[in-house]
Amino acid sequence: MVTGLELDPEKLQIANNCYASQSQKIAFKNELPENFSEFKSIVISKSINKEFEKEIHKLVAKQVQKVIILDEAYPYQWIVDSNFEILYRQNGVILLQKML
């Protein structure tokens, strides 16, 4: 199951009207679900607003195993400080995995 989070109402409407959103395996929302215990990986495609970023910090600290960052300008040192290592960094894409 993939959950896409989009805070911009116009972009959310576009995402919900695309063919892929008709699948049972993908959903687009404008906020984190109440129960997000199944999230093991997240993809950050752009800078996040400060309020939402606090929730992402909690999620990463609790249960996320992998973080993929698509915005090379996104400051990810806080993820490294949360016991993650960089597995891949090339062409603006960064893949971090929690160290065991």
PyMOL commands that set and color helices and strands:
alter all, ss='L'
color gray80, all
select helices_A, chain A and resi 9-16+19-22+50-62+77-80
alter helices_A, ss='H'
color red, helices_A
select strands_A, chain A and resi 2-5+26-29+41-44+66-69+84-90+93-98
alter strands_A, ss='S'
color yellow, strands_A
deselect
rebuild
show_as cartoon
